Amino acid sequence: MVGVSYIEYENLEEPKASEIDPAALLSLAASEDWKHHYDCLNLLRALNRFNRDYFLSEPVQYSFVRDQVDSLRSNLGKCALMLVKEVFQAGEAD
């Protein structure tokens, strides 16, 4: 059994350059493995925090995040909803 633990916004680490590659994001999002979806959501959360301009320019994320909000896996749903919350909070600060 694979477990995941929620990462608080303040504890997100800045993504490495190789993780910012659009192909890497697409690969995680297109995977059949829910753990990869969780990793993709956390990567998007980190991009929102550390590289917001890039985050907002990646259109693949919108439908992916929407799908994860409706996931039957509660960890995916929670992580996706936290991403949405963080996006709006960061927008208020701008």
QUIMOKA-V218188 format. One record per backbone hydrogen bond with DSSP energy under -1.0 kcal/mol. NH is the residue of the N-H (numbers start at 1). CO is the residue of the C=O. If there is no record, write none. Layout:
NH:CO
NH:CO
//
This chain:
11:8
12:9
25:21
26:22
27:23
28:24
29:25
30:26
37:33
38:34
39:35
40:36
41:37
42:38
43:39
44:40
45:41
46:42
47:43
48:44
49:45
50:46
51:47
55:51
56:52
58:55
61:58
64:60
65:61
66:62
67:63
68:64
69:65
70:66
71:68
77:73
78:74
79:75
80:76
81:77
82:78
83:79
84:80
85:81
86:82
87:83
88:84
89:85
90:86
91:87
92:88
93:89
//
